[in-house]
Amino acid sequence: MTKRNYGAADIKVLEGLKAVRKRPAMYIGNTGFEGLHHLVYEVVDNSIDEAMVGFCDKIDIQILADDSVIIVDNGRGIPVGMHKTEKMPALEVVMTKLHSGGKFDNKSYKVSGGLHGVGVSVVNALSEYLEVEVYLDGKIYFQRFERGEKKTELEMNGKTKRGGTKIHFKPDHEIFENIHFDFDTLTKRMRELAFLTKGVKIRIADERSGKKKEFIYEGGIVSFVDYLNKNREVLHKKPIYMSGERNHVLMDIALQYNNSYKEHIFTFANNINTREGGSHLIGFKSALTRSINQYLQNSSLSKKFTDKLSGDDVREGLTAVISVKLPNPQFEGQTKTKLGNSEVKGLVENIVNEGLSSFFEENPQIIKAILSKVIDAARAREAARKARDLARRKGVSMNSLLEELATVALAENDAHVRFVARAARGDRQRGLELLDRLDKVGASS
């Protein structure tokens, strides 16, 4: 039965990192597969932040046999001096205090992925143990924590010529459903980070299986788009690349069309994969649609195609990577899946509008190929709409309609009918079979 009296004595205060252990999903999304791997991302993001300000070019990740992970970088190293207000070493503050770090005033980091100052302290809280070594000023500093609590004092236990930080942690089985890391999942993220952080070498090794991977890309996101399209037939050999800086926001955008019917757009803010998009994605989509429509209206093709292209039309067969770097990103939640900075939309729009306008003028053959594809997409969309309307009015099934269309197309080699069948490709398995027949006709025309 619920207690009737509710007073001051019922208010609980969770000190230190206990709140993280009590409600871990608030900080890492969940305690399943995704949350487990998020621990590694949080630590690596700190190393990437060092790379973005020019102090790190090597990051090593090692998965050990006991499912613990070691992450080493050659950055500046976490400060170890005494913190004036907390009265403890800065390293201990970073590891045990939420919302602590060097990313709040833009002095140490102009841009970074870890803005909330909770990343590594959350990893510490959710680990059975975490050991940190700092290589700084020719000395090696060491400290150990268990489930977020300090177990040893910070000590200097050696000398070195290197610089950087090494973090060794094992996820806590009391928190996570399973602590087995997936090598391929981590590898995918490390490859992304290498693409996004030009010139940084990232190595990952798995002691359990002997698997190893090494990534370094001097081409940045252009190499990323090449990689994403490596098994597709592209409409233009080199990706279209645009970059610029406005109001302290750095923007890099690369895109390339292929002969598929799907779009693949990846967005990042300060190297964080914003899977749910946000203002940078909205700005890109808006500018792309406007730029292609504007070029179409000014071209000779406008006499043959008088309709307006939709966003879906211009993104059919598009592969793009959008990367923005800004001093004060506003992410939705600690897991940072969506960018909220409204001003970024307009900045990205400007860069894309200017970049595409210039590129189209200088590369008429490429824009001609792109226009041909997106106009086909628009015709297919409109034809499919009419076909569905007809099917609804006459009570004809989509399968029956496709059968009739196939007969006409095979007999007359009618391109418009092929658009209808292609647009209906997702309706039924029979539609796919008919599409294959119609595509063969189209290939021979």
Secondary structure by P-SEA (a helix, b strand, c coil): ccccccccccccccccccccccccccccccccccccaaaaaaaaaaaaaaaaaccccbbbbbbccccbbbbbbccccccccccccccccaaaaaacccccccccccccccccccccccaaaaaaaaccbbbbbbbcccbbbbbbbccccccccccccccccbbbbbbbbbccccccccccccaaaaaaaaaaaaaacccbbbbbbbccccbbbbbbbccaaaaaaaaaaccccccccccbbbbbccccbbbbbbbccccccbbbbbbbccccccccccaaaaaaaaaaaaaaaaaaaacccccccccccccccccccccbbbbbbbcccccccccccccccaaaaaaaaaaaaaaaaaaaaacaaaaaaaaaaaaaaaaaaaaaaaaaaaaaaacccaaaaaaaaaaaaaacccaaaaaaaaaaccccaaaaaaaaaaaaaaaac
